[in-house]
Amino acid sequence: MSGWLAVAGLGPGADALITPEVQAALAEATDVVGYIPYVARIAPRPGLTLHPSDNRVELDRARDALRMVAEGRRVVVVSSGDPGVFAMASAVFEALEPCPEWHGLDIRVLPGITAMLAAAAAAGAPLGHDFCAINLSDNLKPLDTVLRRVRLAAEADFAMAFYNPRSRARPEGFGRVLEVLRACCEPGRLMIFARAVSTPEQALRILPLSEVTEDMADMRTVVIVGSSRTRQVGRFTYTPRSA
Ligand SMILES: C[S@@+](CC[C@H](N)C(=O)[O-])C[C@H]1O[C@@H](n2cnc3c(N)ncnc32)[C@H](O)[C@@H]1O
């Protein structure tokens, strides 16, 4: 049987948010490759080999997966959320690029529910008009680039979703982002801190920029910044569809 690769998103946490297409790929797979906590979500079964690895080895992991596919195995590379959003799908194509002998392999990207959409749904509809997503991690780009993109998006009045907002390794960056927001947005600008969305630990906090503190974000949080038109109705936060 010839091998294939599915680069799949497991959604934000709840099994109910894994798509049937991803479940079917997992049921047919011989190997699952991915970051340790994501692979831990896959139930072991006979005939399935799990390959958990550390977060910092994305390109090695992608190469290993492609090698296994070339050997005829059926491999699922798992990401949380959607695999194309700050996740493994780009790493797979980056690993593929310099290896023409692998370009004809059977590779599919299977979408998943990304954290910002699950968080937005939990809050109401804060991304109901134009928005953008920004990865606040400065592992793969300079912090100045992050700050410039946040400033330009705020000036253009996009709602924004921030991934990887703050980690123990880089605690200061989020404070710098808040400084940019305070310079560009009014104090009442609504922000949503959505932590561990769709898991039993889900916590949602909605408050104006003036009351936000750095420690409200961690690596399990996606942060949504409303546009100037974002507002509350009852317990819901939404952005009208016109601006
Ligand atoms: C490396 S990115 C991966 C994003 C993932 N591919 C997606 O589409 O959601 C990890 C970041 O996603 C966000 N995230 C992932 N799952 C989340 C969840 N259940 N609740 C809140 N944020 C989450 C956090 O900002 C976290 O730091």
The ligand as an SDF file (V2000), in Angstrom:
LIG
                    3D

 27 29  0  0  0  0  0  0  0  0999 V2000
    1.6680   27.2980   18.4740 C   0  0  0  0  0  0  0  0  0  0  0  0
    0.1120   28.1270   18.5110 S   0  0  0  0  0  0  0  0  0  0  0  0
   -0.8570   26.9280   17.7210 C   0  0  0  0  0  0  0  0  0  0  0  0
   -2.1620   27.4630   17.2040 C   0  0  0  0  0  0  0  0  0  0  0  0
   -3.0370   26.3700   16.6260 C   0  0  0  0  0  0  0  0  0  0  0  0
   -2.4800   25.8310   15.4050 N   0  0  0  0  0  0  0  0  0  0  0  0
   -4.4520   26.8870   16.3480 C   0  0  0  0  0  0  0  0  0  0  0  0
   -4.8370   26.9410   15.1680 O   0  0  0  0  0  0  0  0  0  0  0  0
   -5.1590   27.2030   17.3100 O   0  0  0  0  0  0  0  0  0  0  0  0
   -0.3220   27.9510   20.2030 C   0  0  0  0  0  0  0  0  0  0  0  0
   -1.1830   29.1060   20.6860 C   0  0  0  0  0  0  0  0  0  0  0  0
   -2.5330   28.9030   20.2610 O   0  0  0  0  0  0  0  0  0  0  0  0
   -3.4270   29.4070   21.2240 C   0  0  0  0  0  0  0  0  0  0  0  0
   -4.2860   28.2980   21.6810 N   0  0  0  0  0  0  0  0  0  0  0  0
   -4.2290   27.0210   21.2740 C   0  0  0  0  0  0  0  0  0  0  0  0
   -5.2150   26.3000   21.8570 N   0  0  0  0  0  0  0  0  0  0  0  0
   -5.8900   27.1470   22.6490 C   0  0  0  0  0  0  0  0  0  0  0  0
   -7.0240   27.0070   23.5090 C   0  0  0  0  0  0  0  0  0  0  0  0
   -7.6620   25.8390   23.6600 N   0  0  0  0  0  0  0  0  0  0  0  0
   -7.4580   28.1000   24.1730 N   0  0  0  0  0  0  0  0  0  0  0  0
   -6.8380   29.2950   24.0160 C   0  0  0  0  0  0  0  0  0  0  0  0
   -5.7700   29.4810   23.2130 N   0  0  0  0  0  0  0  0  0  0  0  0
   -5.3000   28.4290   22.5480 C   0  0  0  0  0  0  0  0  0  0  0  0
   -2.5820   30.0130   22.3460 C   0  0  0  0  0  0  0  0  0  0  0  0
   -2.3940   31.3850   22.0400 O   0  0  0  0  0  0  0  0  0  0  0  0
   -1.2900   29.2420   22.1970 C   0  0  0  0  0  0  0  0  0  0  0  0
   -0.1930   29.9610   22.7400 O   0  0  0  0  0  0  0  0  0  0  0  0
  1  2  1  0
  2  3  1  0
  2 10  1  0
  3  4  1  0
  4  5  1  0
  5  6  1  0
  5  7  1  0
  7  8  2  0
  7  9  1  0
 10 11  1  0
 11 12  1  0
 11 26  1  0
 12 13  1  0
 13 14  1  0
 13 24  1  0
 14 15  1  0
 14 23  1  0
 15 16  2  0
 16 17  1  0
 17 18  1  0
 17 23  2  0
 18 19  1  0
 18 20  2  0
 20 21  1  0
 21 22  2  0
 22 23  1  0
 24 25  1  0
 24 26  1  0
 26 27  1  0
M  CHG  2   2   1   9  -1
M  END
$$$$
